[in-house]
Each structure stands twice: as C-alpha cells, then as structure tokens.
Amino acid sequence: MAIILRLDRVMADRKISLNELAERVGISNVNLSKIKTGKISAVRFSTLNAICDVLDCQPGDILEFQRDIPTSQN
C-alpha cells in the first residue's frame, strides 16, 4: 500500500486513547481501530477532519505517501 497511516504515532504524541478519540470524533472504536491499523481502503473527509480537529494536527501528520518499489521481472 502506498498510503501509510500514522494515526497511532499522533495519538501517542497527544497522549489520547483510542476510546477517547473515538468518542470525541463520533465514530465507533472498531472503525477507529481499523483506521489506526491501516485496515481500511478509504476514509471520509468528514472523519479525517474530525480526527485532525480533535488531535490538533494536519492530515499530513496522519497520512504518508510512500512509492511502491517496482519489482524487476527477469
């Protein structure tokens, strides 16, 4: 996957638990856990906006782009 989620790092920096963030953002613990672990294929802008608001961060603090390393074919 080329997009890496760094939500766990930002949460640790802000010393906020999954339960507290989920409650303040207004989503379930399960859905927030999936975002945190990268087991999602999409995130709503409204959810990203709420997470950034609660954590006082920018989307770029949570999302990181990494190019896929092409495999050589012999």
N, C-alpha and C positions, 0 to 999 in steps of 0.2 A: 504494500500500500504506500502511496506517495505522500499522503497527508498523515502526519503523526500528531496525536492528541497529547498535550502536556498538561491536562487539567489536574492530574494528581500532583504535579510539581507546584502549580499555582495554589492549589488548596493547602498543601503543606506549608508553603511560604506564608499564607494568610492564617494558618492555624485554624482551619474550618473543617468540620467533619462532613462526611457525605450526607448524613441525616440532616444536619443544619442547613447545608447548601440546598438540598432537595426541597426542604420546607420553605426556605426563603425564595427560591426560584419558582416554586409551584409545580414541580414535577415529581414523579414517584422515585423512590430510592432505586428501584430496579432500572428505570430508564437512565437516571443519572449515572449509575454504576456502569451501564453499557457505554455511555459517552466516555466516562473516565478510563475504561479499559480499552477503548477503541473498537468495540464490537458493534459498531453502527456503520451504516453506509451513507447516512445523511443526518443533518441536524437543522432544525428550523432556525431561521434568523431570529425569531422572537425568543427562542430558548437561549441562543447564543447571546443575544442582547441582555437577557435577564441574568445569565451567568456572569457576564462581564460587569454588569451593574453591581451585583452583589459582591463580586471579588475585586471591584475597582481596578479592572485591567482592560487591556485591549485584546481583540480577537487574536492578534499575532502572538500574544503571550500564551495562548492556549493551543493554537494550531501552528504546525510547522510543515513546510513543504520539503520533501526530500525526493530527488530524482531517483527513479528506478535504475538500477545498474543493469545495462543490457547484457544478456548472456551471449557469448560468442558461439556461433554454430560452425562446427568443423565438418 
